[in-house]
Every structure is written in structure tokens, then in C-alpha cells.
Amino acid sequence: MSKKYKIVLAANLILVLAFFAFSVMQKETLIAKGTEILLRLAPVDPRSLMQGDYMALDYEIMREIGYKSKSGYIVVKVDGDRVAEFVRIQDDKDVNDGEFIIRYKRNSGRLSVGADNYFFQEGSAKKFENAKYGLLKVDSDGNSILVGLCDENGRLIE
């Protein structure tokens, strides 16, 4: 291996690691500073024999959108219990006071806000089968991350 090849290889490795670290920092910042929003779950088959215990997630709010567009923003209002109520869909990030945006896109024909599955420890499916909400953290750009599932009272299931 030539010295030039080693330098190029090292530079590429550093770039990949830097990108990975930046991505992790973005997610950690979103978890720490994002607004908590509860999205009502719609029933879906919760188990996979090949992947272990997990819950396939579908959100009621996604049924409001239908097949109107490939991607955009869901505008929601959040009540005192942090539960999101659908207001409209739009292509830009502009919102009125008291509204929040959640970015959505179409993956393989299915609308998604990014978190389609929730994996949990094998043998603990019983406590998650009655989950009523997905707890998302959302930032002002509409980025979201699923941080857990909640019961009918909005309490995080642990």
C-alpha cells in the first residue's frame, strides 16, 4: 500500500466517523431539547418471529393524510395532555402560534414519521401490548424521534 492510499483511506474513515458522530449529536440534542408530543397508535400486528419482540407502529394521524402527497409536514395542535390533534398538511415549515410540525415521507408506499417499529426486550411484550401512544420528541424543523410508548394516561411504559 502506498502512503497516498493510506492517507486517502484514513481521511475517508475520519469523514465517516465524523458524520456518524454528528448524526448521534443531532439525535441526542433532539431528545434533550425537543417538545414531547403523544401520537395515538393505530392497531398493528405487534410481533415478529425473525426479529424478536417488537411492535410495528402505525399512527392514527397518518390516516388523516391518506395518499395526498409523498412528503411534507403534518401540522398538529397539542392539548394539555401532550396529545397531538391533526390540523392540516403542508409543504413548508410555517406554523401559527400553538402549532407544531412533524415531517413525514412515503417509504415503500407507506407514510411514515420515521419510527415504524419499537423493539423491546424479549419476554416483555405483555406490558407493551396495551400501549395507546407513541411518545415523540419534535424540534422546530419537524424532525422527530420516538422515545417510547405510553399507556392510556400518557405515562411512559418502562
Helices and strands as residue ranges (DSSP letters): H 3-33, E 35-42, E 47-48, E 52-56, E 58-59, H 60-65, E 71-78, E 84-90, E 99-107, E 110-112, E 117-119, H 125-128, E 133-138, E 144-150
